[in-house]
């Protein structure tokens, strides 16, 4: 990971999640595959037929 990439990840780790209001498009499987390695302990959860994430 580059120094700039590490700064970006660190900045993301300092943020808090905001409850999804339903008016934004869902993250695609491709986007999940790209983002998941960058966010420590981020997991996708399938519950009652709906996907959500946890950190």
C-alpha positions in Angstrom: 0.0 0.0 0.0 1.3 3.5 -0.8 1.7 6.1 1.8 -1.2 8.1 0.3 -3.3 4.9 0.3 -2.5 4.4 4.0 -3.6 7.9 4.8 -6.9 7.4 3.0 -7.6 4.2 4.9 -6.6 5.8 8.2 -9.0 8.7 7.4 -11.8 6.3 6.7 -11.2 4.5 10.0 -11.7 7.7 11.8 -15.2 8.1 10.4 -18.5 6.6 11.7 -21.1 4.8 9.8 -24.4 6.6 9.0 -27.6 4.7 8.9 -28.7 4.0 5.3 -31.8 5.9 4.4 -32.7 3.9 1.3 -32.4 6.7 -1.2 -28.9 5.8 -2.3 -27.9 3.0 -4.7 -26.5 -0.2 -3.0 -22.8 -1.0 -3.3 -22.3 -3.5 -6.1 -20.5 -6.9 -5.7 -17.6 -5.5 -7.7 -17.4 -2.4 -5.5 -17.5 -4.6 -2.4 -14.6 -6.8 -3.8 -12.5 -3.6 -4.4 -13.3 -1.9 -1.1 -13.3 -4.8 1.4 -9.5 -5.3 1.5 -9.0 -1.6 2.3 -11.3 -1.6 5.4 -10.1 -3.6 8.3 -12.7 -6.0 9.8 -15.4 -5.0 7.3 -17.8 -7.8 6.7 -20.9 -8.2 4.6 -23.8 -9.9 6.4 -26.9 -11.6 4.8 -29.9 -11.4 7.1 -33.5 -12.0 6.3 -32.6 -11.8 2.6 -31.0 -8.4 2.8 -27.3 -7.6 2.8 -25.7 -5.2 5.2 -22.2 -4.5 6.4 -20.5 -4.3 9.8 -17.2 -3.0 10.9 
